[in-house]
């Protein structure tokens, strides 16, 4: 079978299974099955696929059709132009979190800053800030030892053994006595009753610990609002990702906690996505 025909067969199987972005995923999996990139595929699309690769491709397509996340099948994702390895212990990074990371970098160009990344997961925010912003000190924390192990692995590969962030096992601020210039986080913020309505890739692929924000989705924000001020240096700033409909509640929450300036920032699609407080 020619590469083009094999690709179309995989694409149709994913569409039938209701997979979003079936065209993109089918091509990504074809490239993985035959160890080639998109440019090579385009150059060879009319050629006959080598023996053995078709079976590998069909196996990958079956996994995706069963709604296993593409990033788990590939074992990585691209975030801020960097490649992060992933597994089932961490949230798959998404474009919303790139919006948060880009905002922090754009608004804080000085490298002479200290940063705390709470609920770091794969380390995508903290490692990206260290690599791209060159901040003096970046501490990545998480309650999951498995997540921290993966984040350390990502940091060593992206930043080098001695140039990356530091890491700490901590349930929010429990084991973090220091203060910082910036605190950033993508905490769990899905309402508990809404989790069952999520796409299978999210509901079953991401760890529940990284999704469940409590009955109203605000449990972790309450902890941050109550404790963050004593962990911020003078003039320090707080940047948090949030659900698109949580802005009014969070603005009230952080103002009640004593933050003088609270700002809701929209993403590229125009949706409220980040709360900034100082």
Rosetta blueprint (number, residue, H / E / L):
1 X L
2 X E
3 X H
4 X H
5 X H
6 X H
7 X H
8 X H
9 X H
10 X H
11 X H
12 X H
13 X H
14 X H
15 X H
16 X H
17 X L
18 X L
19 X L
20 X L
21 X L
22 X H
23 X H
24 X H
25 X H
26 X H
27 X H
28 X H
29 X H
30 X H
31 X H
32 X H
33 X H
34 X L
35 X L
36 X L
37 X L
38 X H
39 X H
40 X H
41 X H
42 X H
43 X H
44 X H
45 X L
46 X L
47 X L
48 X E
49 X L
50 X L
51 X L
52 X L
53 X H
54 X H
55 X H
56 X H
57 X H
58 X H
59 X H
60 X H
61 X H
62 X H
63 X H
64 X H
65 X H
66 X L
67 X L
68 X L
69 X L
70 X H
71 X H
72 X H
73 X H
74 X H
75 X L
76 X E
77 X E
78 X E
79 X E
80 X L
81 X L
82 X E
83 X E
84 X E
85 X E
86 X L
87 X L
88 X L
89 X L
90 X L
91 X L
92 X L
93 X L
94 X L
95 X H
96 X H
97 X H
98 X H
99 X H
100 X H
101 X H
102 X H
103 X H
104 X H
105 X H
106 X H
107 X H
108 X L
109 X L
110 X L
111 X L
112 X L
113 X L
114 X E
115 X E
116 X E
117 X E
118 X E
119 X L
120 X L
121 X L
122 X L
123 X L
124 X H
125 X H
126 X H
127 X H
128 X H
129 X H
130 X H
131 X H
132 X H
133 X H
134 X L
135 X L
136 X L
137 X E
138 X E
139 X E
140 X E
141 X E
142 X E
143 X L
144 X L
145 X H
146 X H
147 X H
148 X H
149 X H
150 X H
151 X H
152 X H
153 X H
154 X H
155 X H
156 X H
157 X H
158 X H
159 X H
160 X L
161 X L
162 X L
163 X L
164 X L
165 X L
166 X E
167 X E
168 X E
169 X E
170 X L
171 X L
172 X L
173 X L
174 X L
175 X L
176 X L
177 X L
178 X L
179 X L
180 X E
181 X E
182 X E
183 X E
184 X E
185 X E
186 X L
187 X L
188 X L
189 X L
190 X E
191 X L
192 X H
193 X H
194 X H
195 X H
196 X H
197 X H
198 X L
199 X L
200 X H
201 X H
202 X H
203 X H
204 X L
205 X L
206 X L
207 X L
208 X H
209 X H
210 X H
211 X L
212 X E
213 X L
214 X L
215 X L
216 X L
217 X L
218 X L
219 X H
220 X H
221 X H
222 X H
223 X H
224 X H
225 X H
226 X H
227 X H
228 X H
229 X H
230 X H
231 X H
232 X E
233 X E
234 X E
235 X E
236 X E
237 X E
238 X E
239 X E
240 X E
241 X E
242 X L
243 X L
244 X L
245 X L
246 X L
247 X H
248 X H
249 X H
250 X H
251 X H
252 X H
253 X H
254 X H
255 X H
256 X H
257 X L
258 X L
259 X L
260 X L
261 X L
262 X E
263 X E
264 X E
265 X E
266 X E
267 X L
268 X L
269 X L
270 X L
271 X L
272 X E
273 X E
274 X E
275 X E
276 X E
277 X E
278 X L
